[in-house]
Amino acid sequence: MTTDKQQVKRIENLREEEMRRDEAALRYLIGDERGRWFLSRMLERCHVFNMMTGDVNQILFWEGERAVGVELYGNIRTLAAIDETGQSLKDLQTAEREYGAFLARYRGKE
């Protein structure tokens, strides 16, 4: 039978593993063009950088999506801030430029 202290330690270890794995996954995604594309699309679909207007029910629905996107973007920004090499920040900036260029082409503004 496990003690309460053992249970707490096990949960702490699992949380630390979860954080390490999340960080590694974000580094992997942001470091690859395909991953940057995917993350940028998800942030757009989650309305992270858009003003929302219209029907109240639609706005509430979008806010739920936005909450997920804001958390994801926050995790990416945190990664960029704690990366001592500066590579994650460069990758984030690259992602923003790449996706911005795509949107300009998509909207016919290039």
C-alpha positions in Angstrom: 0.0 0.0 0.0 1.3 3.4 -0.9 1.6 6.2 1.6 0.2 9.7 1.0 3.8 11.0 0.6 4.5 8.4 -2.1 1.3 9.3 -3.9 2.1 13.0 -3.8 5.7 12.3 -5.1 4.3 10.1 -7.9 1.9 12.8 -9.0 4.7 15.4 -8.9 6.9 13.2 -11.0 4.1 12.7 -13.6 3.5 16.4 -13.8 7.2 17.1 -14.3 7.3 14.4 -17.0 4.2 16.0 -18.6 5.8 19.4 -18.7 9.1 18.0 -20.2 7.2 16.2 -22.9 5.0 19.2 -23.7 8.1 21.4 -24.0 9.9 18.8 -26.2 6.8 18.5 -28.4 6.6 22.3 -28.8 10.3 22.6 -29.6 9.8 19.9 -32.2 6.8 21.6 -33.8 8.2 25.1 -33.8 11.5 23.9 -35.1 10.0 22.4 -38.3 8.2 24.2 -41.1 5.3 21.8 -41.0 4.9 22.2 -37.3 5.0 25.9 -37.5 2.3 25.8 -40.2 0.2 23.6 -38.0 0.6 25.8 -34.9 -0.1 28.9 -36.9 -3.3 27.4 -38.4 -4.5 26.3 -35.0 -3.9 29.8 -33.5 -5.8 31.3 -36.4 -8.7 28.8 -36.1 -8.8 29.6 -32.4 -9.3 33.3 -33.1 -6.2 34.3 -31.1 -5.4 37.4 -33.1 -8.9 38.3 -34.3 -11.5 40.8 -33.1 -14.8 39.0 -32.6 -18.0 40.7 -33.4 -21.5 39.5 -34.1 -24.1 37.3 -32.4 -23.5 36.9 -28.7 -23.8 33.1 -28.9 -21.3 32.9 -31.7 -18.9 35.1 -29.8 -19.2 32.9 -26.7 -18.5 29.8 -28.8 -15.4 31.5 -30.3 -14.2 32.5 -26.9 -14.1 28.9 -25.9 -12.0 28.1 -28.9 -9.9 31.2 -28.2 -9.1 30.1 -24.6 -7.5 27.0 -26.0 -5.5 29.0 -28.6 -4.4 31.6 -26.0 -3.1 28.8 -23.8 -1.2 27.3 -26.7 0.2 30.6 -27.7 1.2 31.3 -24.1 3.1 28.0 -24.0 4.9 28.9 -27.2 5.8 32.3 -25.9 7.0 30.8 -22.6 9.2 28.3 -24.4 10.7 31.2 -26.5 11.3 33.1 -23.2 13.1 30.3 -21.4 15.1 29.0 -24.3 18.7 30.2 -23.5 19.8 29.5 -27.1 17.2 31.9 -28.5 16.3 29.4 -31.2 12.7 29.0 -30.1 12.2 32.8 -30.4 13.7 32.8 -33.8 11.4 29.8 -34.8 8.4 31.7 -33.4 9.3 34.8 -35.4 9.8 32.6 -38.5 6.4 31.0 -38.0 4.8 34.4 -37.8 6.5 35.6 -41.0 5.8 32.4 -42.9 2.1 32.4 -42.0 1.8 36.1 -42.5 3.2 35.7 -46.0 0.7 32.9 -46.7 -2.2 35.0 -45.5 -1.1 37.9 -47.7 -1.1 35.6 -50.7 -4.4 34.1 -49.7 -6.0 37.5 -49.4 -4.4 38.7 -52.6 -2.3 41.4 -50.9 1.0 40.2 -52.1 
